[in-house]
Amino acid sequence: METRPLEAAEPFGVRIRRLRKRLGISPAELAARAGIPPSDLLRVERGEQRLGLDSLARLLAILGAPEGPRQGTATPGRPPRRVR
Protein backbone atom coordinates (compact mmCIF):
# COMPACT_ATOMS: atom_id res chain seq x y z
CA MET A 1 0.00 0.00 0.00
CA GLU A 2 1.41 3.37 -1.01
CA THR A 3 1.60 5.97 1.72
CA ARG A 4 1.64 9.63 0.96
CA PRO A 5 2.90 12.35 3.30
CA LEU A 6 0.31 14.82 4.53
CA GLU A 7 0.62 18.01 2.57
CA ALA A 8 0.10 21.36 4.26
CA ALA A 9 -1.87 22.57 1.22
CA GLU A 10 -4.24 19.60 1.26
CA PRO A 11 -7.73 20.73 2.30
CA PHE A 12 -8.91 19.33 5.63
CA GLY A 13 -11.95 17.57 4.18
CA VAL A 14 -9.84 15.87 1.51
CA ARG A 15 -7.46 14.66 4.22
CA ILE A 16 -10.37 13.27 6.28
CA ARG A 17 -11.80 11.46 3.26
CA ARG A 18 -8.38 10.01 2.35
CA LEU A 19 -7.79 8.73 5.89
CA ARG A 20 -11.31 7.29 6.07
CA LYS A 21 -10.88 5.45 2.76
CA ARG A 22 -7.44 4.18 3.80
CA LEU A 23 -9.12 2.52 6.79
CA GLY A 24 -11.93 1.14 4.62
CA ILE A 25 -14.64 2.90 6.65
CA SER A 26 -17.83 4.15 5.04
CA PRO A 27 -18.98 7.72 5.74
CA ALA A 28 -21.98 6.36 7.67
CA GLU A 29 -19.79 4.12 9.86
CA LEU A 30 -17.27 6.88 10.61
CA ALA A 31 -20.04 9.35 11.42
CA ALA A 32 -21.72 6.86 13.76
CA ARG A 33 -18.45 6.11 15.56
CA ALA A 34 -17.69 9.84 15.88
CA GLY A 35 -21.22 10.65 17.06
CA ILE A 36 -22.04 13.07 14.26
CA PRO A 37 -24.73 12.94 11.56
CA PRO A 38 -23.52 11.35 8.30
CA SER A 39 -24.66 14.43 6.36
CA ASP A 40 -22.38 16.60 8.53
CA LEU A 41 -19.39 14.34 7.82
CA LEU A 42 -20.03 14.49 4.08
CA ARG A 43 -20.24 18.30 4.23
CA VAL A 44 -16.95 18.38 6.17
CA GLU A 45 -15.31 16.19 3.52
CA ARG A 46 -16.54 18.59 0.82
CA GLY A 47 -15.27 21.61 2.75
CA GLU A 48 -18.76 22.99 3.31
CA GLN A 49 -18.88 22.64 7.09
CA ARG A 50 -16.57 22.78 10.10
CA LEU A 51 -16.68 20.59 13.19
CA GLY A 52 -16.66 21.57 16.83
CA LEU A 53 -13.58 20.68 18.84
CA ASP A 54 -15.16 17.67 20.57
CA SER A 55 -16.36 16.16 17.31
CA LEU A 56 -13.04 16.91 15.66
CA ALA A 57 -11.09 15.22 18.46
CA ARG A 58 -13.28 12.08 18.22
CA LEU A 59 -12.91 11.99 14.45
CA LEU A 60 -9.13 12.35 14.58
CA ALA A 61 -8.86 9.66 17.26
CA ILE A 62 -10.86 7.21 15.15
CA LEU A 63 -8.78 7.96 12.04
CA GLY A 64 -5.51 7.78 13.95
CA ALA A 65 -4.53 11.19 12.58
CA PRO A 66 -1.98 13.38 14.29
CA GLU A 67 -3.72 16.12 16.25
CA GLY A 68 -1.20 18.83 15.40
CA PRO A 69 0.43 21.23 17.84
CA ARG A 70 -0.74 20.89 21.40
CA GLN A 71 -1.92 23.82 23.44
CA GLY A 72 0.96 25.62 25.10
CA THR A 73 3.58 24.74 22.50
CA ALA A 74 3.78 28.23 20.98
CA THR A 75 6.70 30.46 21.87
CA PRO A 76 5.63 32.75 24.74
CA GLY A 77 4.76 36.24 23.53
CA ARG A 78 4.41 35.14 19.92
CA PRO A 79 1.28 33.87 18.18
CA PRO A 80 1.41 30.38 16.63
CA ARG A 81 2.70 30.28 13.06
CA ARG A 82 0.10 29.79 10.34
CA VAL A 83 0.88 27.10 7.79
CA ARG A 84 -0.40 27.69 4.28
C-alpha positions as CSV (number, residue, x, y, z in Angstrom):
1,M,0.0,0.0,0.0
2,E,1.4,3.4,-1.0
3,T,1.6,6.0,1.7
4,R,1.6,9.6,1.0
5,P,2.9,12.4,3.3
6,L,0.3,14.8,4.5
7,E,0.6,18.0,2.6
8,A,0.1,21.4,4.3
9,A,-1.9,22.6,1.2
10,E,-4.2,19.6,1.3
11,P,-7.7,20.7,2.3
12,F,-8.9,19.3,5.6
13,G,-11.9,17.6,4.2
14,V,-9.8,15.9,1.5
15,R,-7.5,14.7,4.2
16,I,-10.4,13.3,6.3
17,R,-11.8,11.5,3.3
18,R,-8.4,10.0,2.4
19,L,-7.8,8.7,5.9
20,R,-11.3,7.3,6.1
21,K,-10.9,5.5,2.8
22,R,-7.4,4.2,3.8
23,L,-9.1,2.5,6.8
24,G,-11.9,1.1,4.6
25,I,-14.6,2.9,6.7
26,S,-17.8,4.2,5.0
27,P,-19.0,7.7,5.7
28,A,-22.0,6.4,7.7
29,E,-19.8,4.1,9.9
30,L,-17.3,6.9,10.6
31,A,-20.0,9.3,11.4
32,A,-21.7,6.9,13.8
33,R,-18.4,6.1,15.6
34,A,-17.7,9.8,15.9
35,G,-21.2,10.6,17.1
36,I,-22.0,13.1,14.3
37,P,-24.7,12.9,11.6
38,P,-23.5,11.4,8.3
39,S,-24.7,14.4,6.4
40,D,-22.4,16.6,8.5
41,L,-19.4,14.3,7.8
42,L,-20.0,14.5,4.1
43,R,-20.2,18.3,4.2
44,V,-16.9,18.4,6.2
45,E,-15.3,16.2,3.5
46,R,-16.5,18.6,0.8
47,G,-15.3,21.6,2.7
48,E,-18.8,23.0,3.3
49,Q,-18.9,22.6,7.1
50,R,-16.6,22.8,10.1
51,L,-16.7,20.6,13.2
52,G,-16.7,21.6,16.8
53,L,-13.6,20.7,18.8
54,D,-15.2,17.7,20.6
55,S,-16.4,16.2,17.3
56,L,-13.0,16.9,15.7
57,A,-11.1,15.2,18.5
58,R,-13.3,12.1,18.2
59,L,-12.9,12.0,14.4
60,L,-9.1,12.3,14.6
61,A,-8.9,9.7,17.3
62,I,-10.9,7.2,15.1
63,L,-8.8,8.0,12.0
64,G,-5.5,7.8,14.0
65,A,-4.5,11.2,12.6
66,P,-2.0,13.4,14.3
67,E,-3.7,16.1,16.2
68,G,-1.2,18.8,15.4
69,P,0.4,21.2,17.8
70,R,-0.7,20.9,21.4
71,Q,-1.9,23.8,23.4
72,G,1.0,25.6,25.1
73,T,3.6,24.7,22.5
74,A,3.8,28.2,21.0
75,T,6.7,30.5,21.9
76,P,5.6,32.8,24.7
77,G,4.8,36.2,23.5
78,R,4.4,35.1,19.9
79,P,1.3,33.9,18.2
80,P,1.4,30.4,16.6
81,R,2.7,30.3,13.1
82,R,0.1,29.8,10.3
83,V,0.9,27.1,7.8
84,R,-0.4,27.7,4.3
